[in-house]
């Protein structure tokens, strides 16, 4: 039995060279030179994916630094110059020889930045229960790693209690915007920081933060935090690190919790900002904890059960910044390190 | 009904002035000018204590800095120039109008650095179950706050598992020497650092540490830790802070735990040592937690039940450095900041 199988061009985003400093558009190449047969090879139990949405995540820069400099080695595999970069994405199954997936399924999980990807071992992929009121792109964000990060990093690490004071840095970002809304659900008071007045407006007037400020307009972050938290911070959801974390530490309350989701200000600089206030971990008996979303994959079903009703009832909002066309991916990705994105940065692979 | 009540001279250690930098002998005054009536006043439900042993604890320096500079405000009350300093001690009840204590009882808890102390509200005092094989001085250390610190800070914070690698700084000190022994009981591999060859010898040959080093002889602490922990550290019991903590961070293993018991290297300097390696909290998904022994008072009975059999069977050893005479207290206390003590520093109030 034979059948005609389509062979198509496959556009990719390739890493041009190991990066040094912040990722730039010129660190990537858009290639359209290869073709792919839309069929899983005989003898494989893989899947062939048509990629629809790709997630721009800050940690990806670590995988572009070469084999020696990957600080996340052990968790993720680094990228190689000349080969496609990868990350979390939403895809349609075009062909499958895997018993867990069939043609026409939609999945989210690890994929490559290209139009079609053959995945030989689809182990870190979740099947999407498609719902007409839920955009598929949400599975790169609120219903994917970003949402799970906000959920695990806030509820599991911070153990929030009603009335507690919460600070979220990079608060309009993929994870921060959810942490603020989770904090409100938990009965907390929440203040966010962001890098533009438009983002501050979003936080205060759309996402329900009690207050927010534009950190670029503040001269003295310690004084700023004292203004918003005169009695101190119970929970810091840390996305920024560096000077932000250093200003947070002396403003923490006794037995405060610092959930270290990211330190984006420190990712692309040669010399880390020195921290001067670590002593407050002792004096205020703080818990500071780093984690990876990988740690929370086992609770993904529990998370989904929690979040879906809120999404369907529009009780939790999610702001996405979707750029169309794989060829526009490098600019969108590079932009997240300077805050060019407005909400979760997503790349829609195909044009409508 | 009346009785003759003894009136005695009462020697004190007074704070002479708020301190600046490390405590020095000249920051204290030995006073023998006052007398005390060895009787609890009518209408009080306090106790009159004869102090036997006083504990030299590193945190006391914070209470000598004046009302503005006490970093521990909220936990402890600062000392006042001209008044006695205080801390944890072992005392005999000389008179009591409190239903929980009677004349002749031995207690440990907060007292003042003087021969006799009237405590109007003996709320933070534990009655000692006197045992012929247990020195009373142990209740300033292994059976008091130091032991409870080691127990809570190691078991509650670090959740040690068999085979894990443990690093203890200031390892021959009041708390460190116990953490090392607890680590061995838990089946861990434990390396300690200390400030003299004699202390290193104690750790390796008396207290059962797997290895130990003299940090004063090491040029590059990062390289030192890599030598002793080629595959990384699971648990860091932090007593020193500053450069020690900064060297520990990049040497931690994934999901490592850092229990912050103290940062003695940072207590008496104007400018804190900057920390350059905090990013490893994120990349290695570390938990770093500060705490106070106060947090563990509720589990003191459980701790005592755990530790007493080991003490009686000599399966856990405890090294004390006991100086005799209240008048020698200031020198003994000041010495702990430069590591002059060999083991737990105790002041025996009265001469034999």
Interface residues (C-beta under 8 A of the other chain):
Chain A: X71 X72 X74 X241 X245 X254 X260 X262 X263 X266 X272 X274 X275 X276 X277 X278 X279 X280 X281 X282 X283 X284 X285 X286 X287 X288 X289 X290 X291 X292 X295
Chain B: X71 X72 X74 X241 X245 X254 X260 X262 X263 X266 X272 X274 X275 X276 X277 X278 X279 X280 X281 X282 X283 X284 X285 X286 X287 X288 X289 X290 X291 X292 X295
